[in-house]
Each structure stands twice: as C-alpha cells, then as structure tokens.
Amino acid sequence: MDVQEKTFARQLFQNKILKADGQIFEDIFSATMNYAETDFQQIKPWGNIGDRKNDGYIKTKGIFYQVYAPEDIRKSYTNVVSKLKIDFDGLKAQWSHVNEFYFVVNDKYKGVNADCEKIIQEIKISHNLNDAGFLTAKDLENILFELEDDQIYLITGHIPDPANIKQLDFSILNEVIGHIMQLPLNEGDKPKNVLPNWNKKIKLNVLSESVSQLLINGGFQSHSLKEYLKNNSDFLADSLRDKMNEVYLQEKEKKSGDELFWAIVNSASPKVEHIYQTSVIVIMSKYFETCDIFEEPVQEEVE
C-alpha cells in the first residue's frame, strides 16, 4: 500500500469511526483486534449473563478490553468516569488473571480529558496492574495500519484506483489546512506556546524581518496544530512532515531566502489566497522549529 492508497484508506476508516456509535464501533474494534492479535477473543453479550463486563481479551497475556462509544464524548465525560469504575470492578469480580486493562473509547479523534486519565491510572496502581490506559480512535488507527493490506481493505472497505484520483497526494496537507482555517484567534494563544530563539536560523537562511514575523505569528497558533496531530494517528503527522519537507526540497533547488519562503507557501496552499496562505504558515512554523524545512545552524560542540 503506497502513500496515496494509505491516505485514502485512512479517510475511509475515519469516516467509519466518526459515524460509529455503540455496537458499530465495538464491531470495528473487534475486527481490527482479531487481525492484530492472534489470541484475541471477542466476548459477545449472551442472554441474561451479558458479557460479564468483558468485551474482549487476550487470555494468554491477561489483557482485557472494555468498549464505550457515546455519540458525543465531550458531553459524556462524567459517564466515562462512572462507567470506567463500574466496568472495571465488575470485570475484576468475574475474571481472573487481569494483568492489563484498556478502556476503548470512541473519542472521534477529540482525546480524553484529564479526569478520565487520572481515574484509570488510579485503577492501575490500586489493583497492581502491569499497565492500564485508554485506546482511542487514533490508537485503533495505528493498530489498523500495522495489518496486512488485504486485512486493512476488509475493515475500511473498497479503495478506488488511486490512478483515477487527482491531487490525492495533497489531501493530507489540505486536511490540516482545513482544520487550521476553522481555528479561532484568541488571547490564549500566546502564553500556550513559548517560541524558541530562531534568530540564528533566520539569519542563516537569509530571511527578512517581515518573513520572520510571519513565522512567529504562525508559531503562536502551532500549539493547536500540535494538539490536532496528537489526537490523530502517527500516519497523519509523518505524512504532513514528509510532504512539507518534499515541497521544501523541490523549491530550494532554484530559490532561497524570502523567495524560497513564499514559494513553499504558494506551493502548499490550495489557492493563492490569504486565508489558505496564513494556515500554511502555521504549518511551516512547526516544521521550521523542528528543522524539517530550511537549513539548520550547526550546533557548537561542548567540550
């Protein structure tokens, strides 16, 4: 599966996740785990005994899973905390050799809040578990893309021939730009992000003061980009980084300084319009900071 096919498969999978509540999400989880773990055993509810608080487990390792898929997790955090405690107590009372416990939540790529994380870590410590935590949509996506191609297709569904899809190579970039365009500007941006000292890199790459200021302004919003990437699979972050580096390497062959900066902005923007260009500069700020674009100053060795 190449990058284009993987990009499209990821979009199909995300569409399934965003529409999956209750049993539909549990079925996606079970199908993925059945391929990922040979010894995984799904537990289906049965008559009046239900599933005995166990939606699936790996018996040989003592790893247990409980699944929860509300329509909107942001309105259900109190339910998550309550269900987490009740389900684990029920699981521990009815099953033996519980070494690890994972609460599988369809967060729809929004993440879980601090209270939920705190509760599950308390469960881990108080019950002396080897490990415990949440499995969210991004974790399930990471597991999915460790599978064989035919197994991925069986879960995501049919993938059209990438040769018939134009501009797919930019779909990752467009997805992130679309997300940034929807972010509001607010007074809280600046304190959330401590910008590194870019002076040496600005000077080395012969960038003007005006371009430097644009990168700094983009940097104030880059915390939102980092949060978005954190709640998505590794594939999104890796593909975005690779795409920006690819655009940079292509443009640097003939351009430098401010001309190179604007060539990257315009090449990565779906349209040469302010709203798109501003979003691209937010992305560029992140990868300027991590030195995936533009030359990095040589660090002096410390004796």
ABEGO torsion letter per residue (X at the ends): XBAAAAAAAAAAAAAAAAABBEAAAAAAAAAAAAAABAABBBBBBBEAAEAGGBAEBBAAAGBBBBBBBBABAAAAAAAAAAAAAAAAAAAAAABBGBABBBBBBBAGGAEBBAAAAAAAAAAAAAAGBABBEBBBAAAAAAAAAABBAAAAAAAAEBBBBAAABBGAAAAAAAAAAAAAAABBBBAAAAAABBBBBAAAAAAAAGBBAAAAAAAAAAAAAAAAAAAAAAABBAAAAAAAAAAAAAAAAAAAAABBEAAAAAAAAAAABABBBAAAAAAAAAAAAAAAAAGABEBBBBBBBBX
